[in-house]
Amino acid sequence: MSSTVTLQQLTDRLDVLEKKAAAEIAEAVNAQSLEQLRVGLLGRKGRISAVLSAMGQLPGCDRPAVGKRANSLKDQVQTLLADRMQAVKQAAMAKRISQEVLDVTIPASGASMGHRHPLISTTEEIVNLFLGLGYNVAEGPEVEQDRYNFTALNIPKDHPARDMQDTFYLEGDLLLRTHTSPVQIRYLEQNPPPVRIVSPGRVYRRDTIDATHLPVFHQVEVLAVDESLDFSHLRGTVMAFLKAFFGDLPIRFRTSYFPFTEPSAEVDVSWHGRWLEVMGCGMVDPAVLTGLGLDPERHSGFAAGVGVERLCMVRHSIDDIRRLYTSDLRFLEQF
């Protein structure tokens, strides 16, 4: 039976779609219309997916060419959408600044109601997505003991991994926690498996302040411990979360190293034409389970650490992390 479509026909349809998408994105005047275009072009039922649905009618040798062309178009559309969103926001801000006039002699008319800070709303969205997957919320202290922050996580005092995290040490055995992972140790000490928790909170490191680093930032820790968990459960959970948070963006796993997980991985999403790291994850190291009195032959688990600021910056196309910690209402009122 002969094919009902040809390679040339699908390629032509993608060429036409490329020109039409570029024109529509260039004509978009606000964030709402850009979001509608993103869903209409890149969503599961979007126009690019509609073209790809016809690939099944092609001979096997022709399908890679169409797939490669479609992936290139997706990357191009994502870049165009991000650039246009930035231009729309800058134009709106410039217009507002040019029209804004402040008369300091006018009597106060009362305080207006506030709304969620973007970091708070991002944290709440992350936590709510994991609550929907059956996780519970657990919290721990920000002033932490060395044992919970390092030793119980397979990082003894002479371990070189301590050099990976520049720590704020306090008196005695206390420090400002460098990650939210101590919460998993405290929780497992009091709660036997099965365990599924998510732990949001502030963490502290002696980082030099620049566009992507601050000495105080936020993480969300994810932990699952049960019988017969493996890396496929970790990957499925991470993929489900990132797809729900970002939508249909390319995702990749890279091998990495963390002393409290083995194997370990870092996870990137493709955004604005480049890969951005958004979390670290891995299977809980058997040494950590043994230290908690658990049998690693019976129980296994996985953990992940999500950087809230990074997800917030990617979601809202914010170019400098310091903007999230200013008191500029012109910036904060955009969210």
Steps between C-alpha positions, in 0.01 A plus 500: 500500500649837402547787747234770506759772574856551383814629663484812286141570600578485874814708453298763311240506776771562760651779285162671474442456873842652574421819309150529643620441858771765466245751371247425774761523776628831365144640504426390861458800728465346848597201712156341472509483121856362511394225740209411270745479211736280702226252580363513147840435344688281751226329699413134468209593275684792338565566135849348497371182662224488239760489224702235683190281535520436128855360523361152543395505136858549381751228422735436790798647318324840465383542858831615656519794259153620598573452869823696476326782313218510758741511794688785338171685455409445866832650613451796267146561627613483865772758430260729316243476780759577769644796306154642431394456863805693613431776245132524605594528869766764429261703285231487767750605767637785288148628433410486866818680608443777243143555622563458871473821699522521878351796687640485854250764618195277445365355828533126544199303380569183697719197447423270210481125547813308415540172315730202488871562443619300194726282719210416730264420215767288328567307822129444553457371145793257538366369832144470368615295202670251731201496734303390196746211459430381855782671691479665845667824612780482758713784636818533705713769671715743306762501781613140472739257666806384309382139533175558314645736239805287418590184694165318478496581128821302441724809527742445793728780624792404273283447190605718201132560416489749788705731279212503250288702742638816662335489840405768755623342826363613837607421855561142604359239264247735339486647150256653254376210290646488150214295353159364600627139505535493883120494518496151347728369775292658777178367347626144449621489860140543612304339216565151359450429128302531285584872491419764237573857606571838346686761707519869398724752673786750502863388476829688543839489329797735486450584132617817326199710403445523124219455247451132588631465859402629843603389850134430583269310267219244503481128430231235500620154608319192368541158664339159448602184688321170456560143391619434143539863388748545213626769264200461270275620784727801553507585131123462464436725800740769378359491147141523626587800716697692236240435229228631732707806596656600166277335242638330191870595533791266418653343814829317545675311781878529547714278722633686802630445853344558840640318806153410631366349174629227269447510207456878476380727220439864416192595300489771232218657301541662158405865521577792270732288288719364779498238776434620856555289811190496724565219751731232631374151584597138555436176685559525877843358579477168693740644760241767587229236544728283712580796725126538564461135596337398172594192300612611150426148376135557584451874467614743233419861426559802284551869574501822298581862578318771305632857486199730538675815372618321185151368419350843568755672276441255213122519535492882493808567279679688781862575410640584846428318828550824694177639356310249712637658818444869424207712622425646157121481475514564125674163470307308765156611382553317169440168673 
